[in-house]
Amino acid sequence: MADTHGNKDSIAQRFVTELREYLIISIYLWICFGVLLLYKTAILRAEQVQFIPLGIAAVKALIIGKFILIGKAVKAGNRLSSNVLLIRIIWKSLAFMLLLVVFTLVEEMVVGRFHGHTVANTVKELTARSWPELFAPSLLMLLVLIPMISFEEIDRSLGKGTLRRMLFDRTGAGDV
């Protein structure tokens, strides 16, 4: 009976840990996407176009946050185990960006089907976009991923939780 209860505790503890990680990732993404959309709003307002995407950043952050957790679960980018921290950061960031591109394409197909479009029609709409329109979101995502992956990889190199304690505890680096 103790094993069953211990197993329930570990499942609950794992759930809380993953939920916390999901919330942290989603809040980080929400801030990044919110700033990008604020910039887009400012540019469009200069052209007298009204655009206020209040909920878009939050929804996108929640969706991509879940995609990132899936990527972590399948250990995306962990196949290259270089001793050079910068190489690990770049490799993992690129791997997550590619994973997010694939998930975003799948999401576009699902949204297209939801709106009554065929997969072929959705693909046609996607391929009708210009190269900058297709690749700019991926490059922006890479720029958003690099600091997040850097934080995680530096923390892993220092010892799990060390960087977080250095940055957020009142004692700072004094205990390290």
N, CA, C and O atoms as a DFTB+ gen file, in Angstrom:
704 C
 N C O
     1  1       0.826      -1.189       0.000
     2  2       0.000       0.000       0.000
     3  2       0.872       1.256       0.000
     4  3       0.502       2.264      -0.600
     5  1       2.017       1.202       0.663
     6  2       2.919       2.350       0.724
     7  2       3.456       2.679      -0.659
     8  3       3.639       3.849      -0.996
     9  1       3.713       1.634      -1.472
    10  2       4.202       1.868      -2.825
    11  2       3.169       2.621      -3.654
    12  3       3.504       3.535      -4.408
    13  1       1.904       2.220      -3.501
    14  2       0.843       2.879      -4.252
    15  2       0.732       4.336      -3.848
    16  3       0.615       5.210      -4.707
    17  1       0.767       4.610      -2.545
    18  2       0.677       5.982      -2.070
    19  2       1.908       6.778      -2.492
    20  3       1.795       7.930      -2.912
    21  1       3.079       6.161      -2.379
    22  2       4.320       6.820      -2.807
    23  2       4.282       7.132      -4.289
    24  3       4.747       8.188      -4.718
    25  1       3.724       6.208      -5.084
    26  2       3.605       6.418      -6.522
    27  2       2.663       7.588      -6.817
    28  3       2.938       8.400      -7.701
    29  1       1.536       7.675      -6.068
    30  2       0.606       8.788      -6.247
    31  2       1.277      10.111      -5.899
    32  3       1.087      11.113      -6.587
    33  1       2.069      10.105      -4.819
    34  2       2.791      11.316      -4.433
    35  2       3.779      11.723      -5.513
    36  3       3.896      12.908      -5.824
    37  1       4.494      10.758      -6.092
    38  2       5.479      11.094      -7.108
    39  2       4.803      11.581      -8.386
    40  3       5.334      12.459      -9.068
    41  1       3.642      11.025      -8.718
    42  2       2.891      11.485      -9.891
    43  2       2.394      12.906      -9.652
    44  3       2.496      13.759     -10.534
    45  1       1.854      13.163      -8.454
    46  2       1.367      14.500      -8.120
    47  2       2.517      15.501      -8.118
    48  3       2.382      16.624      -8.603
    49  1       3.653      15.074      -7.563
    50  2       4.824      15.951      -7.512
    51  2       5.331      16.238      -8.930
    52  3       5.699      17.371      -9.239
    53  1       5.351      15.229      -9.778
    54  2       5.781      15.408     -11.165
    55  2       4.826      16.343     -11.904
    56  3       5.259      17.196     -12.679
    57  1       3.519      16.178     -11.661
    58  2       2.517      17.044     -12.273
    59  2       2.753      18.503     -11.881
    60  3       2.740      19.391     -12.734
    61  1       2.969      18.744     -10.591
    62  2       3.199      20.108     -10.100
    63  2       4.480      20.679     -10.711
    64  3       4.508      21.842     -11.111
    65  1       5.534      19.873     -10.785
    66  2       6.802      20.318     -11.369
    67  2       6.628      20.672     -12.837
    68  3       7.111      21.711     -13.288
    69  1       5.941      19.813     -13.586
    70  2       5.733      20.082     -15.012
    71  2       4.804      21.265     -15.236
    72  3       5.009      22.044     -16.167
    73  1       3.786      21.409     -14.395
    74  2       2.886      22.554     -14.510
    75  2       3.642      23.853     -14.244
    76  3       3.442      24.851     -14.937
    77  1       4.504      23.833     -13.243
    78  2       5.320      25.014     -12.920
    79  2       6.233      25.359     -14.093
    80  3       6.352      26.523     -14.474
    81  1       6.874      24.341     -14.663
    82  2       7.755      24.563     -15.809
    83  2       6.966      25.106     -16.998
    84  3       7.427      26.014     -17.690
    85  1       5.782      24.551     -17.233
    86  2       4.916      25.008     -18.314
    87  2       4.531      26.475     -18.121
    88  3       4.558      27.260     -19.069
    89  1       4.175      26.838     -16.897
    90  2       3.795      28.222     -16.613
    91  2       4.970      29.178     -16.804
    92  3       4.799      30.266     -17.355
    93  1       6.146      28.788     -16.360
    94  2       7.333      29.641     -16.515
    95  2       7.639      29.843     -17.996
    96  3       7.877      30.967     -18.437
    97  1       7.633      28.756     -18.762
    98  2       7.894      28.847     -20.203
    99  2       6.832      29.708     -20.874
   100  3       7.156      30.574     -21.688
   101  1       5.568      29.476     -20.537
   102  2       4.466      30.217     -21.165
   103  2       4.524      31.704     -20.829
   104  3       4.271      32.542     -21.694
   105  1       4.850      32.036     -19.599
   106  2       4.966      33.451     -19.221
   107  2       6.124      34.107     -19.970
   108  3       5.989      35.229     -20.459
   109  1       7.260      33.417     -20.062
   110  2       8.400      33.936     -20.823
   111  2       8.001      34.177     -22.276
   112  3       8.282      35.238     -22.833
   113  1       7.345      33.192     -22.889
   114  2       6.912      33.324     -24.281
   115  2       5.872      34.434     -24.433
   116  3       5.909      35.193     -25.402
   117  1       4.955      34.528     -23.489
   118  2       3.926      35.561     -23.538
   119  2       4.552      36.958     -23.531
   120  3       4.129      37.843     -24.275
   121  1       5.554      37.140     -22.689
   122  2       6.250      38.428     -22.645
   123  2       6.930      38.707     -23.983
   124  3       6.801      39.803     -24.530
   125  1       7.648      37.726     -24.507
   126  2       8.346      37.899     -25.788
   127  2       7.362      38.189     -26.920
   128  3       7.558      39.126     -27.693
   129  1       6.303      37.383     -27.016
   130  2       5.325      37.569     -28.085
   131  2       4.568      38.885     -27.900
   132  3       4.260      39.573     -28.873
   133  1       4.274      39.226     -26.654
   134  2       3.580      40.482     -26.377
   135  2       4.380      41.682     -26.839
   136  3       3.826      42.622     -27.409
   137  1       5.683      41.657     -26.595
   138  2       6.546      42.754     -27.037
   139  2       6.590      42.819     -28.560
   140  3       6.528      43.906     -29.136
   141  1       6.698      41.672     -29.212
   142  2       6.715      41.654     -30.678
   143  2       5.396      42.181     -31.253
   144  3       5.400      42.938     -32.224
   145  1       4.281      41.784     -30.660
   146  2       2.983      42.260     -31.144
   147  2       2.767      43.743     -30.825
   148  3       2.103      44.451     -31.581
   149  1       3.322      44.205     -29.718
   150  2       3.265      45.632     -29.404
   151  2       4.033      46.433     -30.463
   152  3       3.581      47.488     -30.906
   153  1       5.181      45.923     -30.852
   154  2       5.973      46.558     -31.902
   155  2       5.198      46.574     -33.221
   156  3       5.178      47.586     -33.923
   157  1       4.564      45.454     -33.552
   158  2       3.759      45.379     -34.771
   159  2       2.598      46.370     -34.708
   160  3       2.278      47.017     -35.705
   161  1       1.969      46.488     -33.543
   162  2       0.882      47.441     -33.359
   163  2       1.367      48.866     -33.592
   164  3       0.693      49.658     -34.250
   165  1       2.536      49.188     -33.050
   166  2       3.093      50.535     -33.225
   167  2       3.366      50.838     -34.701
   168  3       3.074      51.934     -35.178
   169  1       3.921      49.869     -35.413
   170  2       4.201      50.062     -36.840
   171  2       2.902      50.248     -37.621
   172  3       2.801      51.144     -38.459
   173  1       1.917      49.408     -37.346
   174  2       0.649      49.503     -38.070
   175  2      -0.109      50.787     -37.737
   176  3      -0.770      51.360     -38.603
   177  1      -0.018      51.234     -36.498
   178  2      -0.688      52.489     -36.127
   179  2      -0.075      53.670     -36.868
   180  3      -0.778      54.621     -37.211
   181  1       1.218      53.616     -37.114
   182  2       1.869      54.683     -37.884
   183  2       1.289      54.762     -39.290
   184  3       1.341      55.814     -39.927
   185  1       0.743      53.665     -39.770
   186  2       0.099      53.604     -41.092
   187  2      -1.425      53.711     -40.975
   188  3      -2.146      53.406     -41.925
   189  1      -1.911      54.147     -39.802
   190  2      -3.337      54.303     -39.524
   191  2      -4.121      52.984     -39.606
   192  3      -5.287      52.975     -40.000
   193  1      -3.477      51.878     -39.234
   194  2      -4.147      50.583     -39.166
   195  2      -4.306      50.229     -37.689
   196  3      -3.326      50.159     -36.947
   197  1      -5.546      50.009     -37.275
   198  2      -5.812      49.660     -35.882
   199  2      -5.616      48.153     -35.700
   200  3      -6.217      47.341     -36.404
   201  1      -4.772      47.807     -34.750
   202  2      -4.441      46.401     -34.502
   203  2      -4.094      46.261     -33.033
   204  3      -3.061      46.766     -32.595
   205  1      -4.931      45.590     -32.267
   206  2      -4.655      45.377     -30.847
   207  2      -4.871      43.896     -30.549
   208  3      -5.992      43.475     -30.264
   209  1      -3.797      43.105     -30.614
   210  2      -3.902      41.648     -30.425
   211  2      -3.750      41.223     -28.968
   212  3      -2.783      40.547     -28.616
   213  1      -4.686      41.611     -28.131
   214  2      -4.515      41.380     -26.701
   215  2      -4.391      39.903     -26.325
   216  3      -3.565      39.557     -25.480
   217  1      -5.182      39.040     -26.924
   218  2      -5.166      37.634     -26.532
   219  2      -4.259      36.751     -27.363
   220  3      -3.950      35.630     -26.960
   221  1      -3.829      37.237     -28.511
   222  2      -3.031      36.410     -29.420
   223  2      -1.732      35.949     -28.763
   224  3      -1.368      34.778     -28.864
   225  1      -1.037      36.856     -28.095
   226  2       0.243      36.501     -27.473
   227  2       0.071      35.427     -26.408
   228  3       0.882      34.506     -26.317
   229  1      -0.982      35.540     -25.602
   230  2      -1.211      34.563     -24.533
   231  2      -1.546      33.191     -25.102
   232  3      -1.002      32.182     -24.655
   233  1      -2.437      33.152     -26.084
   234  2      -2.822      31.864     -26.679
   235  2      -1.619      31.217     -27.352
   236  3      -1.373      30.024     -27.171
   237  1      -0.866      31.997     -28.130
   238  2       0.316      31.467     -28.821
   239  2       1.347      30.964     -27.800
   240  3       1.961      29.917     -28.000
   241  1       1.532      31.708     -26.713
   242  2       2.487      31.299     -25.677
   243  2       2.080      29.978     -25.037
   244  3       2.930      29.124     -24.784
   245  1       0.793      29.803     -24.774
   246  2       0.323      28.556     -24.174
   247  2       0.496      27.380     -25.123
   248  3       0.889      26.292     -24.700
   249  1       0.207      27.590     -26.398
   250  2       0.352      26.511     -27.382
   251  2       1.819      26.145     -27.560
   252  3       2.181      24.970     -27.494
   253  1       2.657      27.139     -27.782
   254  2       4.078      26.862     -28.015
   255  2       4.748      26.367     -26.740
   256  3       5.676      25.559     -26.799
   257  1       4.282      26.848     -25.582
   258  2       4.809      26.336     -24.314
   259  2       4.584      24.835     -24.195
   260  3       5.467      24.106     -23.742
   261  1       3.409      24.373     -24.600
   262  2       3.117      22.932     -24.568
   263  2       3.988      22.196     -25.577
   264  3       4.491      21.110     -25.288
   265  1       4.167      22.781     -26.760
   266  2       5.048      22.164     -27.760
   267  2       6.472      22.031     -27.216
   268  3       7.133      21.020     -27.455
   269  1       6.946      23.038     -26.490
   270  2       8.293      22.976     -25.914
   271  2       8.379      21.864     -24.873
   272  3       9.377      21.145     -24.818
   273  1       7.352      21.718     -24.055
   274  2       7.353      20.623     -23.073
   275  2       7.370      19.264     -23.760
   276  3       8.028      18.337     -23.287
   277  1       6.652      19.140     -24.874
   278  2       6.690      17.892     -25.637
   279  2       8.105      17.666     -26.161
   280  3       8.619      16.549     -26.106
   281  1       8.729      18.719     -26.666
   282  2      10.112      18.618     -27.140
   283  2      11.060      18.179     -26.041
   284  3      11.961      17.375     -26.278
   285  1      10.864      18.701     -24.842
   286  2      11.702      18.288     -23.712
   287  2      11.449      16.827     -23.359
   288  3      12.376      16.093     -23.016
   289  1      10.196      16.415     -23.444
   290  2       9.851      15.026     -23.114
   291  2      10.507      14.046     -24.083
   292  3      10.922      12.958     -23.683
   293  1      10.601      14.430     -25.359
   294  2      11.243      13.555     -26.343
   295  2      12.745      13.840     -26.461
   296  3      13.435      13.276     -27.311
   297  1      13.233      14.731     -25.588
   298  2      14.661      15.064     -25.499
   299  2      15.203      15.622     -26.819
   300  3      16.263      15.215     -27.296
   301  1      14.451      16.560     -27.395
   302  2      14.881      17.208     -28.645
   303  2      16.202      17.936     -28.422
   304  3      16.362      18.672     -27.449
   305  1      17.132      17.723     -29.326
   306  2      18.421      18.393     -29.269
   307  2      19.422      17.791     -28.304
   308  3      20.517      18.329     -28.143
   309  1      19.074      16.681     -27.654
   310  2      19.982      16.073     -26.673
   311  2      20.929      15.045     -27.288
   312  3      21.800      14.521     -26.595
   313  1      20.773      14.750     -28.575
   314  2      21.636      13.739     -29.196
   315  2      23.078      14.204     -29.302
   316  3      24.003      13.397     -29.212
   317  1      23.272      15.499     -29.494
   318  2      24.623      16.049     -29.547
   319  2      25.027      16.421     -28.135
   320  3      24.456      17.331     -27.534
   321  1      26.001      15.724     -27.617
   322  2      26.444      16.021     -26.254
   323  2      27.868      16.568     -26.296
   324  3      28.815      15.922     -25.847
   325  1      27.992      17.758     -26.841
   326  2      29.290      18.415     -26.944
   327  2      29.740      18.897     -25.570
   328  3      28.919      19.213     -24.709
   329  1      31.033      18.947     -25.384
   330  2      31.588      19.504     -24.156
   331  2      31.614      21.026     -24.215
   332  3      31.868      21.686     -23.208
   333  1      31.350      21.583     -25.398
   334  2      31.363      23.030     -25.572
   335  2      29.937      23.547     -25.356
   336  3      29.021      23.209     -26.106
   337  1      29.772      24.354     -24.338
   338  2      28.464      24.861     -23.953
   339  2      27.783      25.610     -25.097
   340  3      26.593      25.406     -25.336
   341  1      28.500      26.458     -25.797
   342  2      27.923      27.240     -26.889
   343  2      27.368      26.338     -27.989
   344  3      26.299      26.618     -28.533
   345  1      28.066      25.276     -28.319
   346  2      27.596      24.342     -29.348
   347  2      26.311      23.654     -28.885
   348  3      25.376      23.493     -29.669
   349  1      26.262      23.244     -27.605
   350  2      25.037      22.626     -27.072
   351  2      23.864      23.586     -27.138
   352  3      22.753      23.189     -27.491
   353  1      24.102      24.853     -26.800
   354  2      23.026      25.856     -26.819
   355  2      22.522      26.062     -28.240
   356  3      21.314      26.063     -28.477
   357  1      23.437      26.236     -29.182
   358  2      23.042      26.468     -30.578
   359  2      22.313      25.249     -31.132
   360  3      21.253      25.388     -31.743
   361  1      22.865      24.063     -30.926
   362  2      22.255      22.833     -31.450
   363  2      20.853      22.631     -30.893
   364  3      19.911      22.360     -31.637
   365  1      20.726      22.765     -29.578
   366  2      19.432      22.539     -28.948
   367  2      18.423      23.606     -29.384
   368  3      17.253      23.293     -29.602
   369  1      18.860      24.848     -29.511
   370  2      17.972      25.925     -29.969
   371  2      17.481      25.644     -31.386
   372  3      16.298      25.822     -31.678
   373  1      18.375      25.211     -32.261
   374  2      17.980      24.877     -33.634
   375  2      17.034      23.680     -33.665
   376  3      16.065      23.665     -34.424
   377  1      17.321      22.683     -32.840
   378  2      16.456      21.497     -32.792
   379  2      15.053      21.873     -32.330
   380  3      14.067      21.412     -32.904
   381  1      14.956      22.708     -31.295
   382  2      13.649      23.130     -30.809
   383  2      12.946      24.012     -31.841
   384  3      11.728      23.918     -32.000
   385  1      13.691      24.864     -32.544
   386  2      13.075      25.687     -33.574
   387  2      12.479      24.811     -34.663
   388  3      11.351      25.042     -35.097
   389  1      13.225      23.811     -35.106
   390  2      12.706      22.908     -36.138
   391  2      11.483      22.141     -35.645
   392  3      10.518      21.961     -36.388
   393  1      11.524      21.698     -34.412
   394  2      10.375      21.015     -33.824
   395  2       9.162      21.938     -33.790
   396  3       8.049      21.517     -34.105
   397  1       9.375      23.188     -33.410
   398  2       8.272      24.148     -33.357
   399  2       7.738      24.464     -34.747
   400  3       6.539      24.691     -34.909
   401  1       8.608      24.483     -35.752
   402  2       8.147      24.692     -37.132
   403  2       7.224      23.550     -37.545
   404  3       6.167      23.779     -38.132
   405  1       7.630      22.319     -37.237
   406  2       6.800      21.155     -37.578
   407  2       5.464      21.225     -36.847
   408  3       4.411      21.035     -37.456
   409  1       5.501      21.500     -35.530
   410  2       4.259      21.595     -34.760
   411  2       3.376      22.735     -35.264
   412  3       2.151      22.608     -35.291
   413  1       3.991      23.844     -35.662
   414  2       3.223      24.977     -36.175
   415  2       2.550      24.614     -37.496
   416  3       1.411      25.010     -37.742
   417  1       3.246      23.868     -38.341
   418  2       2.634      23.415     -39.597
   419  2       1.453      22.490     -39.318
   420  3       0.410      22.598     -39.963
   421  1       1.616      21.588     -38.362
   422  2       0.514      20.698     -37.979
   423  2      -0.645      21.532     -37.425
   424  3      -1.808      21.276     -37.739
   425  1      -0.319      22.524     -36.605
   426  2      -1.348      23.409     -36.051
   427  2      -2.087      24.137     -37.176
   428  3      -3.311      24.258     -37.126
   429  1      -1.365      24.621     -38.185
   430  2      -1.998      25.298     -39.332
   431  2      -2.962      24.352     -40.052
   432  3      -4.046      24.763     -40.468
   433  1      -2.564      23.090     -40.197
   434  2      -3.433      22.105     -40.854
   435  2      -4.707      21.877     -40.034
   436  3      -5.803      21.816     -40.591
   437  1      -4.562      21.752     -38.721
   438  2      -5.713      21.529     -37.844
   439  2      -6.649      22.738     -37.888
   440  3      -7.864      22.581     -38.006
   441  1      -6.082      23.940     -37.793
   442  2      -6.896      25.156     -37.851
   443  2      -7.589      25.248     -39.207
   444  3      -8.759      25.623     -39.279
   445  1      -6.877      24.909     -40.282
   446  2      -7.479      24.904     -41.615
   447  2      -8.660      23.958     -41.693
   448  3      -9.714      24.311     -42.222
   449  1      -8.485      22.756     -41.167
   450  2      -9.596      21.766     -41.163
   451  2     -10.766      22.288     -40.327
   452  3     -11.929      22.120     -40.694
   453  1     -10.442      22.918     -39.202
   454  2     -11.488      23.470     -38.326
   455  2     -12.323      24.507     -39.068
   456  3     -13.529      24.617     -38.850
   457  1     -11.674      25.261     -39.943
   458  2     -12.363      26.290     -40.730
   459  2     -12.918      25.748     -42.045
   460  3     -13.370      26.520     -42.891
   461  1     -12.887      24.434     -42.222
   462  2     -13.491      23.808     -43.387
   463  2     -12.617      23.739     -44.620
   464  3     -13.106      23.427     -45.706
   465  1     -11.310      24.028     -44.473
   466  2     -10.393      23.955     -45.616
   467  2      -9.813      22.547     -45.727
   468  3      -9.666      21.849     -44.724
   469  1      -9.490      22.143     -46.930
   470  2      -8.794      20.869     -47.117
   471  2      -7.321      21.069     -46.785
   472  3      -6.829      22.196     -46.742
   473  1      -6.628      19.967     -46.551
   474  2      -5.187      20.042     -46.291
   475  2      -4.480      20.651     -47.503
   476  3      -3.583      21.480     -47.350
   477  1      -4.880      20.245     -48.692
   478  2      -4.272      20.781     -49.918
   479  2      -4.471      22.287     -50.014
   480  3      -3.560      23.010     -50.418
   481  1      -5.654      22.762     -49.647
   482  2      -5.937      24.190     -49.693
   483  2      -5.079      24.945     -48.673
   484  3      -4.564      26.024     -48.966
   485  1      -4.929      24.371     -47.475
   486  2      -4.104      24.998     -46.442
   487  2      -2.648      25.052     -46.886
   488  3      -1.978      26.067     -46.697
   489  1      -2.154      23.959     -47.477
   490  2      -0.774      23.933     -47.979
   491  2      -0.594      24.985     -49.077
   492  3       0.425      25.673     -49.134
   493  1      -1.592      25.094     -49.938
   494  2      -1.539      26.087     -51.022
   495  2      -1.461      27.509     -50.453
   496  3      -0.699      28.338     -50.949
   497  1      -2.251      27.783     -49.412
   498  2      -2.221      29.096     -48.761
   499  2      -0.857      29.364     -48.125
   500  3      -0.339      30.478     -48.202
   501  1      -0.281      28.341     -47.499
   502  2       1.034      28.503     -46.871
   503  2       2.121      28.761     -47.918
   504  3       2.967      29.636     -47.734
   505  1       2.097      28.013     -48.994
   506  2       3.142      28.163     -50.010
   507  2       2.977      29.434     -50.837
   508  3       3.900      29.834     -51.547
   509  1       1.811      30.073     -50.753
   510  2       1.598      31.343     -51.464
   511  2       2.266      32.509     -50.742
   512  3       2.407      33.593     -51.309
   513  1       2.674      32.292     -49.500
   514  2       3.330      33.355     -48.728
   515  2       4.741      33.597     -49.258
   516  3       5.363      32.707     -49.840
   517  1       5.231      34.811     -49.047
   518  2       6.589      35.155     -49.482
   519  2       7.608      34.484     -48.554
   520  3       7.275      34.074     -47.442
   521  1       8.860      34.380     -49.031
   522  2       9.919      33.778     -48.217
   523  2      10.096      34.490     -46.875
   524  3      10.173      33.827     -45.840
   525  1      10.164      35.828     -46.868
   526  2      10.298      36.490     -45.558
   527  2       9.116      36.198     -44.631
   528  3       9.297      36.033     -43.424
   529  1       7.915      36.134     -45.193
   530  2       6.727      35.854     -44.394
   531  2       6.763      34.437     -43.818
   532  3       6.228      34.188     -42.738
   533  1       7.395      33.512     -44.541
   534  2       7.507      32.133     -44.066
   535  2       8.615      31.965     -43.027
   536  3       8.431      31.271     -42.027
   537  1       9.772      32.603     -43.264
   538  2      10.936      32.344     -42.413
   539  2      11.109      33.311     -41.246
   540  3      11.754      32.962     -40.258
   541  1      10.552      34.508     -41.335
   542  2      10.705      35.473     -40.243
   543  2      10.181      34.936     -38.910
   544  3      10.867      35.086     -37.899
   545  1       8.993      34.316     -38.860
   546  2       8.535      33.787     -37.564
   547  2       9.475      32.724     -36.987
   548  3       9.654      32.650     -35.772
   549  1      10.070      31.910     -37.848
   550  2      11.004      30.879     -37.365
   551  2      12.264      31.514     -36.798
   552  3      12.773      31.084     -35.763
   553  1      12.761      32.528     -37.470
   554  2      13.962      33.207     -36.977
   555  2      13.680      33.958     -35.677
   556  3      14.514      33.976     -34.771
   557  1      12.504      34.576     -35.590
   558  2      12.114      35.218     -34.329
   559  2      12.003      34.180     -33.215
   560  3      12.430      34.430     -32.087
   561  1      11.432      33.015     -33.528
   562  2      11.316      31.958     -32.530
   563  2      12.694      31.511     -32.069
   564  3      12.900      31.252     -30.883
   565  1      13.639      31.419     -33.001
   566  2      15.008      31.047     -32.635
   567  2      15.594      32.078     -31.663
   568  3      16.244      31.715     -30.683
   569  1      15.360      33.359     -31.940
   570  2      15.866      34.417     -31.049
   571  2      15.206      34.369     -29.678
   572  3      15.822      34.761     -28.686
   573  1      13.983      33.903     -29.605
   574  2      13.299      33.739     -28.326
   575  2      13.816      32.497     -27.594
   576  3      13.937      32.499     -26.369
   577  1      14.118      31.440     -28.351
   578  2      14.571      30.187     -27.748
   579  2      15.993      30.266     -27.187
   580  3      16.281      29.662     -26.154
   581  1      16.872      30.993     -27.846
   582  2      18.285      31.015     -27.443
   583  2      18.469      31.416     -25.979
   584  3      19.188      30.713     -25.269
   585  1      17.863      32.508     -25.478
   586  2      18.046      32.825     -24.050
   587  2      17.472      31.750     -23.122
   588  3      18.066      31.435     -22.091
   589  1      16.319      31.191     -23.490
   590  2      15.704      30.162     -22.655
   591  2      16.583      28.914     -22.586
   592  3      16.829      28.382     -21.504
   593  1      17.051      28.453     -23.737
   594  2      17.923      27.268     -23.790
   595  2      19.250      27.572     -23.102
   596  3      19.798      26.714     -22.410
   597  1      19.772      28.785     -23.285
   598  2      21.032      29.172     -22.636
   599  2      20.901      29.082     -21.123
   600  3      21.777      28.540     -20.450
   601  1      19.813      29.611     -20.592
   602  2      19.572      29.556     -19.152
   603  2      19.581      28.108     -18.677
   604  3      20.238      27.780     -17.689
   605  1      18.857      27.246     -19.375
   606  2      18.763      25.843     -18.972
   607  2      20.107      25.136     -19.063
   608  3      20.471      24.386     -18.157
   609  1      20.849      25.363     -20.142
   610  2      22.127      24.678     -20.324
   611  2      23.195      25.187     -19.352
   612  3      23.999      24.404     -18.845
   613  1      23.201      26.492     -19.096
   614  2      24.152      27.033     -18.110
   615  2      23.806      26.496     -16.731
   616  3      24.700      26.128     -15.969
   617  1      22.521      26.445     -16.400
   618  2      22.087      25.910     -15.112
   619  2      22.487      24.448     -14.975
   620  3      22.938      24.017     -13.914
   621  1      22.320      23.685     -16.058
   622  2      22.707      22.265     -16.037
   623  2      24.217      22.128     -15.846
   624  3      24.670      21.237     -15.128
   625  1      24.997      23.002     -16.481
   626  2      26.459      22.945     -16.360
   627  2      26.927      23.309     -14.951
   628  3      27.882      22.725     -14.439
   629  1      26.249      24.276     -14.329
   630  2      26.630      24.696     -12.980
   631  2      26.137      23.726     -11.914
   632  3      26.685      23.678     -10.812
   633  1      25.116      22.963     -12.237
   634  2      24.450      22.094     -11.271
   635  2      23.010      22.545     -11.167
   636  3      22.740      23.706     -10.861
   637  1      22.084      21.638     -11.420
   638  2      20.659      21.988     -11.512
   639  2      20.221      22.867     -10.346
   640  3      20.397      22.506      -9.183
   641  1      19.656      24.014     -10.667
   642  2      19.137      24.938      -9.663
   643  2      20.124      26.010      -9.232
   644  3      19.729      26.986      -8.595
   645  1      21.401      25.849      -9.565
   646  2      22.416      26.797      -9.120
   647  2      22.214      28.173      -9.742
   648  3      22.225      29.177      -9.030
   649  1      22.031      28.234     -11.043
   650  2      21.853      29.526     -11.711
   651  2      20.583      30.217     -11.213
   652  3      20.578      31.427     -10.986
   653  1      19.531      29.460     -11.047
   654  2      18.274      30.022     -10.542
   655  2      18.478      30.629      -9.155
   656  3      17.988      31.725      -8.880
   657  1      19.203      29.919      -8.275
   658  2      19.488      30.445      -6.937
   659  2      20.357      31.692      -7.027
   660  3      20.138      32.658      -6.297
   661  1      21.343      31.674      -7.920
   662  2      22.220      32.838      -8.071
   663  2      21.436      34.073      -8.517
   664  3      21.717      35.186      -8.073
   665  1      20.467      33.872      -9.384
   666  2      19.713      34.993      -9.933
   667  2      18.564      35.448      -9.039
   668  3      18.266      36.642      -8.986
   669  1      17.916      34.525      -8.337
   670  2      16.665      34.868      -7.681
   671  2      16.689      34.816      -6.167
   672  3      15.809      35.406      -5.540
   673  1      17.648      34.143      -5.540
   674  2      17.702      34.128      -4.080
   675  2      18.297      35.437      -3.579
   676  3      19.114      36.068      -4.249
   677  1      17.875      35.820      -2.407
   678  2      18.383      37.070      -1.814
   679  2      19.886      37.009      -1.573
   680  3      20.577      38.024      -1.660
   681  1      20.386      35.817      -1.272
   682  2      21.814      35.683      -0.983
   683  2      22.651      35.724      -2.255
   684  3      23.858      35.961      -2.205
   685  1      21.996      35.489      -3.408
   686  2      22.703      35.578      -4.687
   687  2      23.779      34.539      -4.827
   688  3      23.566      33.371      -4.501
   689  1      24.926      34.944      -5.303
   690  2      26.026      34.035      -5.583
   691  2      26.825      33.680      -4.346
   692  3      27.732      32.850      -4.411
   693  1      26.505      34.290      -3.229
   694  2      27.284      34.046      -2.017
   695  2      27.274      32.616      -1.541
   696  3      28.248      32.171      -0.934
   697  1      26.209      31.876      -1.793
   698  2      26.096      30.497      -1.333
   699  2      26.696      29.497      -2.301
   700  3      26.871      28.331      -1.947
   701  1      27.016      29.921      -3.515
   702  2      27.461      28.977      -4.529
   703  2      28.890      28.608      -4.358
   704  3      29.422      27.817      -5.136
